[in-house]
């Protein structure tokens, strides 16, 4: 969440920054509730002081053998007033907390007003034949059984089969090996169910319509393993010398994709369950840029090794996730779709998530602050699979396997031969 003190001390600045995010919550309402809360808190503290004095007076009167009836009556009256004040304060504090948790992260000053492509890598493939889309390739090569998945689970689910299942497993192992052995991340295999507090700490309950909730238990299926990794140190105190802490996880991810329509909904586009390798770092606030650039480079390395052309795009604050201050997307080129497909979002969330899950950082000088938490996909598989199939398809209908992936594909050079 945003530091309440910053809102209180710089309301005009906060209003301008949140306007860039098209935030529906009124900063004036936050300030008004905060002012009422602080005033009520001061009145309650004064009453508690008066109550203590009245209680002390009873003891003194009894010790002196004097009549304490009036003092006892006054104490009873003050106790009732304090109790009433505590109840009112509890209600207004709950409202203040609710408003704070509805505010998105403040945008970074470097975030552009419009989505901006920063650079591209690689060359788009050229074909001397009409390239097929991934749906046709999957069906012809028996890589995904869309009909079975739809009958078993419903629309917009996928069941990988044969070399399709092998490709899914190969990408998992390839990405995890790369990030743990070469990039220095600690691997985690977390639960895919999260408590509401954990999801809210990550800033993801703001998109509740996009999440699956269990019917009989207060648990949610995670939309990304970012949810799990940013809560690795929930309620804990980290030490400055431990940073940066780097975690990677492979999980299934679950999203309703409510209200999503258009051409990119068929096949492996926007399916409700998909697989992804996530990268998260806990960093010192002064060194967040190095962590951000490293995660971005780690995600790009996946595409470079697979020889897939991509672009890096800075998102506008209006397009960035609720919890993100600065976000760069990595979009891979898919020849059959003739479009750039997002396979990674790298975000600096500043101390927004750490404040929400109470992860603290003890500096070497003894002071206590909040660490910055950064995340990025390293990478998301459905669209990565789409790009691999469409960009490497051959005239005979087979698909050439990228060199770096072949050891993970039983040494095969092609899918379909």
ZILINMO-V656164 format. One record per pair of residues at least 4 apart in sequence whose C-alpha atoms are under 7 Angstrom apart, sorted by the first residue. I is the first residue (numbers start at 0). J is the second residue. If there is no record, write none. Layout:
I_J ; I_J
This chain:
0_99 ; 0_100 ; 0_104 ; 0_351 ; 0_352 ; 0_354 ; 0_355 ; 1_104 ; 1_351 ; 2_6 ; 3_7 ; 4_8 ; 5_9 ; 6_10 ; 6_13 ; 7_30 ; 9_13 ; 10_14 ; 11_15 ; 12_16 ; 13_17 ; 14_18 ; 14_26 ; 15_19 ; 16_105 ; 16_106 ; 17_21 ; 17_22 ; 17_105 ; 18_22 ; 19_316 ; 19_317 ; 20_316 ; 20_317 ; 21_317 ; 24_102 ; 25_29 ; 26_30 ; 27_31 ; 28_32 ; 29_33 ; 29_95 ; 29_98 ; 30_34 ; 31_35 ; 32_36 ; 32_95 ; 33_37 ; 33_95 ; 34_38 ; 35_39 ; 36_40 ; 36_88 ; 36_91 ; 36_92 ; 37_41 ; 38_42 ; 39_43 ; 39_88 ; 40_44 ; 40_88 ; 41_45 ; 42_46 ; 43_47 ; 43_81 ; 43_84 ; 44_48 ; 45_49 ; 46_50 ; 46_77 ; 46_81 ; 47_51 ; 47_81 ; 48_52 ; 49_53 ; 50_54 ; 50_74 ; 50_77 ; 50_78 ; 51_55 ; 52_56 ; 53_57 ; 53_70 ; 53_74 ; 54_58 ; 54_74 ; 55_59 ; 56_60 ; 56_70 ; 57_61 ; 57_67 ; 57_70 ; 57_71 ; 58_62 ; 59_63 ; 60_64 ; 60_65 ; 60_66 ; 60_67 ; 61_65 ; 61_67 ; 67_71 ; 68_72 ; 69_73 ; 70_74 ; 71_75 ; 72_76 ; 73_77 ; 74_78 ; 75_79 ; 76_80 ; 77_81 ; 78_82 ; 79_83 ; 80_84 ; 81_85 ; 82_86 ; 83_87 ; 84_88 ; 85_89 ; 86_90 ; 87_91 ; 88_92 ; 89_93 ; 90_94 ; 91_95 ; 92_96 ; 93_97 ; 94_98 ; 95_99 ; 96_100 ; 97_101 ; 98_102 ; 103_321 ; 103_322 ; 104_321 ; 104_322 ; 104_323 ; 104_324 ; 104_351 ; 105_324 ; 106_110 ; 106_316 ; 106_324 ; 106_325 ; 107_324 ; 107_325 ; 110_313 ; 110_314 ; 110_315 ; 110_316 ; 110_325 ; 111_115 ; 111_313 ; 111_314 ; 111_315 ; 112_315 ; 113_314 ; 113_315 ; 114_312 ; 114_313 ; 114_314 ; 114_315 ; 115_312 ; 115_313 ; 115_314 ; 116_310 ; 116_311 ; 116_312 ; 116_313 ; 117_311 ; 117_312 ; 117_313 ; 118_310 ; 118_311 ; 119_309 ; 119_310 ; 119_311 ; 120_308 ; 120_309 ; 120_310 ; 121_307 ; 121_308 ; 121_309 ; 122_308 ; 123_308 ; 124_390 ; 126_130 ; 128_394 ; 130_335 ; 131_135 ; 131_136 ; 131_335 ; 131_389 ; 132_136 ; 132_335 ; 132_336 ; 132_389 ; 133_137 ; 133_335 ; 133_385 ; 133_388 ; 133_389 ; 134_138 ; 134_266 ; 135_139 ; 136_140 ; 137_141 ; 137_142 ; 137_143 ; 138_142 ; 138_143 ; 140_415 ; 141_160 ; 142_159 ; 142_160 ; 142_161 ; 142_162 ; 142_163 ; 143_157 ; 143_158 ; 143_159 ; 143_160 ; 143_163 ; 144_148 ; 144_157 ; 144_158 ; 144_159 ; 144_160 ; 145_149 ; 145_157 ; 145_158 ; 146_150 ; 147_151 ; 148_152 ; 148_153 ; 148_156 ; 148_157 ; 148_158 ; 149_153 ; 149_154 ; 149_155 ; 149_156 ; 152_156 ; 155_270 ; 155_271 ; 156_270 ; 156_271 ; 156_272 ; 157_267 ; 159_163 ; 159_164 ; 160_164 ; 161_165 ; 162_166 ; 162_414 ; 163_167 ; 164_168 ; 165_169 ; 165_408 ; 166_170 ; 166_408 ; 167_171 ; 168_172 ; 169_173 ; 169_404 ; 169_407 ; 169_408 ; 170_174 ; 171_175 ; 172_176 ; 173_177 ; 173_404 ; 174_178 ; 174_301 ; 175_179 ; 176_180 ; 177_181 ; 177_182 ; 178_182 ; 178_183 ; 178_184 ; 179_183 ; 179_184 ; 179_185 ; 179_186 ; 182_297 ; 184_245 ; 184_246 ; 184_247 ; 185_245 ; 185_246 ; 185_247 ; 186_246 ; 186_247 ; 186_248 ; 187_246 ; 187_247 ; 187_248 ; 188_248 ; 188_249 ; 189_227 ; 191_220 ; 191_221 ; 192_218 ; 192_219 ; 192_220 ; 192_221 ; 193_197 ; 193_198 ; 193_218 ; 193_219 ; 193_220 ; 193_221 ; 194_198 ; 194_217 ; 194_218 ; 194_219 ; 195_199 ; 195_217 ; 195_218 ; 195_219 ; 196_200 ; 197_201 ; 197_226 ; 197_230 ; 198_202 ; 198_203 ; 198_204 ; 198_226 ; 199_203 ; 199_204 ; 200_352 ; 200_355 ; 200_356 ; 201_226 ; 201_229 ; 201_352 ; 202_321 ; 202_322 ; 208_257 ; 209_254 ; 209_255 ; 209_256 ; 209_257 ; 210_219 ; 210_220 ; 210_222 ; 210_254 ; 210_255 ; 211_219 ; 211_220 ; 211_254 ; 211_255 ; 212_218 ; 212_219 ; 212_220 ; 213_217 ; 213_218 ; 213_219 ; 220_253 ; 221_226 ; 221_252 ; 221_253 ; 222_252 ; 222_253 ; 222_254 ; 223_252 ; 224_228 ; 224_248 ; 224_250 ; 224_277 ; 225_229 ; 225_277 ; 225_279 ; 225_374 ; 226_230 ; 227_231 ; 228_246 ; 228_279 ; 229_279 ; 230_356 ; 232_358 ; 233_356 ; 233_357 ; 233_358 ; 234_356 ; 234_357 ; 234_358 ; 235_358 ; 235_359 ; 236_358 ; 236_359 ; 236_360 ; 236_361 ; 237_359 ; 237_360 ; 237_361 ; 238_360 ; 238_361 ; 238_362 ; 239_360 ; 239_361 ; 239_362 ; 239_363 ; 242_281 ; 242_282 ; 242_283 ; 243_280 ; 243_281 ; 243_282 ; 244_280 ; 244_281 ; 244_282 ; 245_279 ; 245_280 ; 245_281 ; 246_278 ; 246_279 ; 246_280 ; 247_276 ; 247_277 ; 247_278 ; 247_279 ; 248_276 ; 248_277 ; 248_278 ; 249_275 ; 249_276 ; 249_277 ; 250_274 ; 250_275 ; 250_276 ; 251_272 ; 251_273 ; 251_274 ; 251_275 ; 252_272 ; 252_273 ; 252_274 ; 253_271 ; 253_272 ; 253_273 ; 254_271 ; 254_272 ; 255_271 ; 256_269 ; 256_271 ; 260_264 ; 263_268 ; 264_268 ; 264_269 ; 267_381 ; 273_381 ; 274_379 ; 274_380 ; 275_378 ; 275_379 ; 275_380 ; 276_376 ; 276_377 ; 276_378 ; 276_379 ; 277_375 ; 277_376 ; 277_377 ; 277_378 ; 278_294 ; 278_374 ; 278_375 ; 278_376 ; 278_377 ; 279_373 ; 279_374 ; 279_375 ; 280_290 ; 280_372 ; 280_373 ; 280_374 ; 281_370 ; 281_371 ; 281_372 ; 281_373 ; 282_286 ; 282_287 ; 282_290 ; 282_370 ; 282_371 ; 282_372 ; 283_287 ; 283_370 ; 283_371 ; 284_370 ; 284_371 ; 286_290 ; 287_291 ; 287_371 ; 288_292 ; 289_293 ; 290_294 ; 291_295 ; 291_347 ; 291_373 ; 292_296 ; 293_297 ; 294_298 ; 294_345 ; 294_375 ; 295_299 ; 295_345 ; 296_300 ; 297_301 ; 298_376 ; 298_377 ; 298_378 ; 299_303 ; 300_304 ; 301_305 ; 302_306 ; 302_307 ; 303_307 ; 304_403 ; 305_401 ; 305_403 ; 307_331 ; 308_331 ; 308_332 ; 309_329 ; 309_330 ; 309_331 ; 309_332 ; 310_329 ; 310_330 ; 310_331 ; 311_327 ; 311_328 ; 311_329 ; 311_330 ; 312_327 ; 312_328 ; 312_329 ; 313_326 ; 313_327 ; 313_328 ; 314_318 ; 314_319 ; 314_326 ; 314_327 ; 315_319 ; 319_323 ; 319_326 ; 322_348 ; 322_351 ; 323_346 ; 323_347 ; 323_348 ; 324_347 ; 324_348 ; 324_349 ; 325_346 ; 325_347 ; 326_344 ; 326_345 ; 326_346 ; 326_347 ; 327_344 ; 327_345 ; 327_346 ; 328_341 ; 328_343 ; 328_344 ; 328_345 ; 329_341 ; 329_342 ; 329_343 ; 329_344 ; 330_339 ; 330_340 ; 330_341 ; 330_342 ; 331_339 ; 331_340 ; 331_341 ; 331_342 ; 331_386 ; 332_338 ; 332_339 ; 332_340 ; 332_386 ; 333_337 ; 333_338 ; 333_339 ; 333_340 ; 333_385 ; 333_386 ; 333_389 ; 333_390 ; 334_389 ; 334_390 ; 335_389 ; 340_382 ; 342_378 ; 342_379 ; 342_382 ; 342_383 ; 343_375 ; 343_376 ; 343_377 ; 343_378 ; 343_379 ; 344_375 ; 344_376 ; 345_374 ; 345_375 ; 345_376 ; 346_373 ; 346_374 ; 346_375 ; 347_372 ; 347_373 ; 347_374 ; 348_352 ; 348_371 ; 348_372 ; 348_373 ; 349_371 ; 349_372 ; 350_354 ; 350_369 ; 350_370 ; 350_371 ; 350_372 ; 351_355 ; 352_356 ; 352_372 ; 353_357 ; 353_358 ; 353_369 ; 353_370 ; 353_372 ; 354_358 ; 354_369 ; 358_369 ; 359_367 ; 359_368 ; 359_369 ; 359_370 ; 360_367 ; 360_368 ; 360_369 ; 360_370 ; 361_365 ; 361_366 ; 361_367 ; 361_368 ; 362_366 ; 362_367 ; 379_383 ; 380_384 ; 381_385 ; 382_386 ; 383_387 ; 384_388 ; 385_389 ; 386_390 ; 387_391 ; 388_392 ; 388_398 ; 391_398 ; 391_399 ; 392_396 ; 392_397 ; 392_398 ; 392_399 ; 393_397 ; 393_398 ; 397_413 ; 397_414 ; 397_415 ; 397_416 ; 398_413 ; 398_414 ; 398_415 ; 399_412 ; 399_413 ; 399_414 ; 400_404 ; 400_405 ; 400_412 ; 400_413 ; 400_414 ; 401_405 ; 404_408 ; 405_409 ; 405_410 ; 405_411 ; 405_412 ; 406_410
